[in-house]
Amino acid sequence: MKKILLLILICSNNLWSQSNDFNTYELDSIISVNIPGENVKIDSLENNEYIIQIYSKIGNSEFTAQKELFVNDNINAYDSYLSYDLKSLEKQYKILVNEFINDSNYKLKSENLIEKDNYKGYHLKFTDSLNNSIYEIEYFLFNKNIYSFFYKNTAEFDKNDIELFFNSIKINSSKNISQFSGKSPSEKSAYNLGYKIGHALKKHPSYLWMAGGIILIFIIGIIVFFVKRK
């Protein structure tokens, strides 16, 4: 009888271990992550937004990996609010923090700028009303997409699962990746000024001749000035 009970315990333990095996899934050619379980749900949605989501639940632990457009592909770098340096990248991350807070009933415990493979990301920890750890989020901005990774457990936080999940995030550095695809305010101002001048000249071609005449007169004036000084 004892041998039978022992065998049942061993078998059930093996089944539990298999159900918690982490398998690798690719969000795209840039990012992959390990998610546990056999019943992993993969969804994609395209309706003005492009979203890929991979989801799994093991016991009370929920794992989600998600990719979505951060800036519309049709918007050029000069018109977008994409980051152009580390300071502006962190600012964008903090904006996302507020969105996560507004979308949940949990309390923000900590927020930290992190680094993975020389790329900057952001890590958030949330607690419930009793100050119990319940939710962690990690996300990265690459090109025009935001990659988000969520771990949630409302019953018992599993630190081992958290480490396995977040540490499994892999970034394919061989691909064309940029976290600073935007333009600085000075670059945007110069671009907008040039755009306005070009638009005005296109709409009123006579302005081009007037501008050319003014420049020519200015050049002739400088030549005459120096000739007289001699």
C-alpha positions in Angstrom: 0.0 0.0 0.0 2.8 2.4 0.9 4.6 1.6 -2.4 1.4 2.4 -4.3 1.0 5.7 -2.5 4.6 6.5 -3.1 4.2 5.7 -6.8 1.1 8.0 -7.0 3.0 10.8 -5.4 6.0 10.4 -7.7 3.7 10.3 -10.8 1.7 13.3 -9.6 4.9 15.2 -8.9 6.2 14.4 -12.4 2.9 15.6 -14.0 3.2 18.9 -12.0 6.8 19.4 -13.1 5.8 18.8 -16.8 3.0 21.2 -16.5 5.4 23.8 -15.2 8.0 23.3 -18.0 8.9 26.6 -19.7 8.8 26.6 -23.5 10.2 29.3 -25.8 7.8 31.5 -27.8 8.7 34.2 -30.3 6.8 37.5 -30.3 8.7 38.3 -33.5 12.2 38.0 -34.9 13.4 40.4 -32.1 12.0 39.1 -28.9 11.4 35.6 -27.5 10.4 34.5 -24.0 9.9 31.2 -22.1 6.3 30.6 -20.9 5.1 27.5 -18.9 2.3 25.2 -19.5 0.8 23.2 -22.4 -2.4 25.2 -22.8 -0.7 28.4 -24.0 -3.0 30.9 -25.7 -1.7 33.0 -28.6 -3.8 35.8 -29.9 -3.3 38.5 -32.5 -5.5 41.5 -33.2 -5.3 44.0 -36.1 -7.8 46.8 -36.0 -5.9 50.1 -36.3 -3.6 48.5 -33.8 -1.4 45.5 -34.2 -1.2 43.3 -31.0 0.4 39.9 -30.4 -0.3 38.3 -27.0 0.9 35.0 -25.5 -0.9 33.9 -22.3 -0.6 31.0 -19.9 -2.0 30.2 -16.5 -0.5 27.6 -14.2 -2.4 27.3 -10.9 -2.8 30.9 -9.6 0.2 32.2 -11.7 -0.5 34.1 -14.9 2.1 34.8 -17.5 1.6 37.2 -20.4 3.9 38.4 -23.2 2.7 41.1 -25.5 3.8 43.2 -28.5 1.9 46.2 -29.7 2.4 49.3 -31.8 3.6 52.2 -29.7 3.5 54.7 -32.6 1.6 54.2 -35.8 3.9 53.1 -38.7 2.5 55.9 -40.9 3.9 58.6 -38.6 7.4 59.8 -39.4 10.1 60.3 -36.8 9.7 64.1 -36.9 6.0 64.0 -36.1 6.1 61.2 -33.5 6.8 61.3 -29.7 9.4 58.5 -29.9 12.4 58.8 -27.7 15.6 60.3 -29.0 17.9 59.8 -25.9 17.9 58.0 -22.6 16.1 60.8 -20.8 13.2 60.9 -23.2 13.1 57.1 -23.2 12.7 57.0 -19.4 10.0 59.7 -19.8 8.0 57.5 -22.2 8.4 54.6 -19.7 7.0 56.7 -16.9 4.0 57.6 -19.1 3.3 53.9 -19.4 3.6 53.5 -15.7 0.6 55.9 -15.2 -1.4 53.9 -17.8 -0.8 50.6 -15.9 -1.8 52.2 -12.6 -5.0 53.6 -14.1 -5.8 50.2 -15.6 -5.4 48.3 -12.4 -6.6 48.4 -8.8 -3.2 47.6 -7.4 -0.7 49.9 -5.6 2.7 50.6 -7.2 5.4 49.3 -4.9 8.5 50.2 -7.0 9.6 51.2 -10.5 13.1 50.8 -11.9 15.0 51.4 -15.1 16.7 48.1 -16.0 19.2 46.9 -18.5 19.2 43.8 -20.6 21.8 43.1 -23.3 22.7 46.8 -23.3 19.1 47.8 -23.9 17.1 49.8 -21.4 13.7 48.6 -20.1 11.5 49.2 -17.1 10.3 47.0 -14.2 7.3 47.6 -12.0 6.1 45.8 -8.9 2.5 46.1 -7.6 0.9 45.1 -4.3 -2.7 44.6 -3.1 -4.5 46.5 -0.3 -2.7 44.3 2.3 0.7 45.1 0.8 1.1 41.6 -0.6 3.1 41.3 -3.9 0.7 40.4 -6.6 1.8 41.8 -10.0 5.1 42.5 -11.8 5.6 44.0 -15.2 8.7 44.4 -17.4 8.6 46.3 -20.7 10.9 47.5 -23.5 10.5 50.0 -26.3 12.1 48.9 -29.6 11.6 50.7 -32.9 7.9 51.6 -32.9 6.7 48.7 -30.7 6.3 48.2 -27.0 7.1 44.7 -25.6 5.4 44.0 -22.3 5.7 41.0 -19.9 3.3 40.4 -17.1 3.4 38.1 -14.1 0.4 37.9 -11.8 -0.5 35.7 -8.8 -3.3 36.8 -6.5 -2.8 33.9 -4.1 0.9 33.2 -3.6 3.7 34.9 -5.3 6.2 32.4 -6.8 9.7 34.1 -6.9 11.1 31.1 -8.8 8.5 31.5 -11.6 9.1 35.2 -11.7 12.9 34.8 -12.2 12.5 32.1 -14.8 10.0 34.2 -16.7 11.7 37.5 -16.8 15.2 36.2 -17.1 14.2 34.2 -20.1 13.4 37.3 -22.2 15.9 37.2 -25.1 16.7 40.1 -27.4 18.0 39.3 -30.9 20.7 42.0 -31.2 21.5 40.9 -34.8 18.3 42.5 -35.9 17.9 46.2 -36.7 16.9 47.5 -33.2 16.7 51.1 -32.0 15.4 52.6 -28.8 16.0 56.1 -30.0 14.1 56.3 -33.3 12.6 59.8 -32.5 13.9 63.3 -33.1 14.9 65.9 -30.6 12.9 69.2 -30.2 15.6 71.2 -32.1 15.6 68.7 -34.9 11.8 68.8 -35.1 11.8 72.6 -35.1 14.4 72.7 -38.0 12.3 70.1 -39.9 9.0 71.9 -39.4 10.6 75.3 -40.4 12.0 73.7 -43.6 8.7 72.0 -44.3 6.8 75.3 -43.9 9.2 77.1 -46.1 9.1 74.4 -48.8 5.3 74.3 -48.6 5.1 78.1 -49.0 7.5 78.1 -52.0 5.5 75.3 -53.6 2.2 77.1 -53.1 3.7 80.5 -54.2 6.6 79.9 -56.6 7.1 83.7 -57.0 8.4 83.7 -53.4 11.4 81.7 -54.7 12.3 84.4 -57.2 11.9 87.1 -54.6 14.1 85.2 -52.1 16.7 84.6 -54.9 16.6 88.3 -55.8 17.1 89.3 -52.2 20.0 87.0 -51.8 21.6 88.2 -55.0 21.2 91.8 -54.0 22.8 91.0 -50.6 25.7 89.3 -52.3 26.3 92.2 -54.7 26.1 94.6 -51.8 28.8 92.7 -49.9 31.1 92.6 -53.1 30.6 96.4 -53.7 31.3 97.1 -50.0 34.7 95.3 -50.1 35.6 96.7 -53.5 35.1 100.3 -52.3 37.2 99.6 -49.2 40.1 98.7 -51.4 
